[in-house]
Amino acid sequence: MLSVLEGIAAESNVSVADVIVLAGNLGVELAAKEAGFDIEVPFAPGRGDATAEQTDVESFAVLEPLADGFRNWQKQHYASAPEEMLLDRAQLMGLTAPEMTVLLGGMRVIGANYGNSAHGVFTDRVGSLTNDFFVNLTDMNYNWKPTGRNSYDIVSRQTGEVNGLPLALTWCSVLTLYYVLTQKCTHKMTTKRNS
């Protein structure tokens, strides 16, 4: 994919960085359109690319990511739990808890997982920017059954059949907690306002 974007950048005489951001914007617009929404994601050009000569490889090596919870990827197992690494990444990006939650859920349903993995996608409408991730994650008709380290199957409480939507739970456990607490707080505030 990067080679395609590099080709577009070379043909258009713009930076690869700008083309990557523009491609991301287009991806979000198309995913929203698949879900029935017509949106425009604003784009501001002006990013530059560094050449190999301008880059100190050794100093940048320490910046190599160890995990990316947004794309459901971890280089190897570490002493830090995956959800802690996700929170660290979100904090480095300056995201609030709601922003982190919606970004992860959105990336999963549009199929932005590392290596096109189906783990944690939670939708049969991959590519559509929907709330399916949260609906299926919190569906009480299912139980989570461990299948290995940081991996679970979603099993029907009635039939015992696997739902077919695999989940790497630890990436989601913090988000689930946040989502449930947010729903409870919203319900309490709505109830107070209406009484």
PyMOL commands that set and color helices and strands:
alter all, ss='L'
color gray80, all
select helices_A, chain A and resi 2-12+16-34+52-54+57-61+82-92+97-109+114-116+132-137+169-194
alter helices_A, ss='H'
color red, helices_A
select strands_A, chain A and resi 67-68+73-74+142-148+151-156
alter strands_A, ss='S'
color yellow, strands_A
deselect
rebuild
show_as cartoon
